Structure formats: C-alpha cells, structure tokens
C-alpha cells in the first residue's frame, strides 16, 4: 500500500463544530494513487472499522465538505473514506503539460479503492462530477462496487461530434492564456470576497452554509488574501466533449443496485436525464425538494439518512 502518512486530521473543521455527537474519529492520510499523492480523509466511530464507503466530491469541491454527511454515516457504522481528487483540495496537481480528464480520475479511484477498501466490494457515492467518475468506475469494474449512489451525478450536458474541433481550439487558446499569466493560484481577494464569489456560484445555498464550507475551498495567499485551492487548469473548457452515449454504455455495464438522489427542482437536470437513468438495470430514485445541487451541504441529514438506508444500515443516529 502506497500510504505515505496517516495522522489525526488537522483541518479547519473540528468534531465539536459538527454538533452531531461524540465518538467519531477523523484521520488524514497521504496516499499515492496512479502516480499522484492524494489527501484522503477517513471517519470511523467507536474505534471500529465498519464497511468501507467511498465518497467522491464534485467540481471545485473537496473531501472535507462531506464532513456533515460523513460524520453521520460513521455514526451509523460505516468506515467513510473521501479523497481530494487530483487537482483539488490538498491533493497533488497533474504535471505541467497535462490536463484533467475523466479517465485520469477513474484510474486514481481504482488505485484508491484497491488500497483503502481492499478486495471487498465497496459502497460508493459521488456528487456531480464525482458521481460521473463513480459511474464510469463502476461500469469499468462492476465487481468492485456493491451499491452505487449518484447525487445528481449523471454527467454534464450532451455534445455533438461537430463540437470537437472548436472545443480543442478553445482549450488550447485558454490554456496558453493561463500559462502566460502563470498557472499558480491567483488571489481572489479577502475571505469575504471569496465568500461573495461562492455565493454567486451557489445562489440557492444559505450564506451560513457557504461560510462553513469556505475554509476547505481556499488557501492563504498572504497579506489577508486567499486563493481557490482547485488547480486553475480546471477552468479552461475540456478539450474532449462529454458524450451521453458513452456514459450510458458504462451505466448499462453496472450490475449493482443504483440510487439516484435529486436536489429537486432547483438541482441540476440534464435535458436527457430520463434516458440516462433508464440505462441502469436496477434503479431507486429519491428526491430532496429544495435541497438544490449542493444537497450534501444544504441537507446533510437527509442525504446521510438515505445513503445509510440504501446501503443497508439503520438511519444515522
């Protein structure tokens, strides 16, 4: 196992801040997966090591923002594992001259799952981009996942083949512009400035919830300034369009039960959502009306409760 170090978690959030009870331990590890070092958080309760449940975060998010959901799942008896995906949080960035593609994330998850969960089939949940990665991984390795939960993780809007040349050109132009200005994270202003930007990106999320999540999404840039932790190379348009037909090919390979959780009318819904969902052979659906796309931030109790019920546990305490 390529685990570099394991130590008590020293992040911004603390157990007392969770306000969901005691007896949950959280640790941090540095794990080399697919050649890159990943920061991985782990939550357990009562000193036990329950069944492994892997949580994958979404675009411009980070592992620690699963805190409220993960703590509740740990109290329900699960060993909850959440990595900062490559280029996010405190995980390593992709080497210069490379980019972030879905196959890279899937290969990372394959290594992380083998190292952290062992040979047993694991429980897997992903939000948004993390859900897309989770579905691709499960379709490629259906024997490795016993139950899959997708929190609005059906992939971005579909694209036509004709869009590929223009996207490739745009990606190169945007990447060159980024290189000219330097690829290091640039300050976005004070923490309050960053909070305002976060609020603009997530207008349906209460400000107090955004304020709670912000410390895990920014880093100190000096002189009272902060910068986003996510690698700036995530910002250019992807050179390879997303094709829904490819996603559904993976979905049809998935043999385990699948739970789809929707944030309701204010969540993200692709135009062909029903066609994508129809590709899963065994599907259960659950809607949290009013939760919006960032449901693990806005309604962590209901998300954790539904995951625990789907995975076979009683409701979190």
Helices and strands as residue ranges (DSSP letters): E 3-8, H 15-18, E 24-33, E 36-45, E 52-56, G 63-66, H 67-75, E 79-83, H 102-117, E 122-127, H 129-140, G 142-144, E 145-151, G 161-163, H 164-181, H 191-201, H 207-214, E 218-222, E 225-228, G 232-234, H 244-253, E 257-262, G 264-266, H 273-277, E 283-287, H 295-298, H 300-311
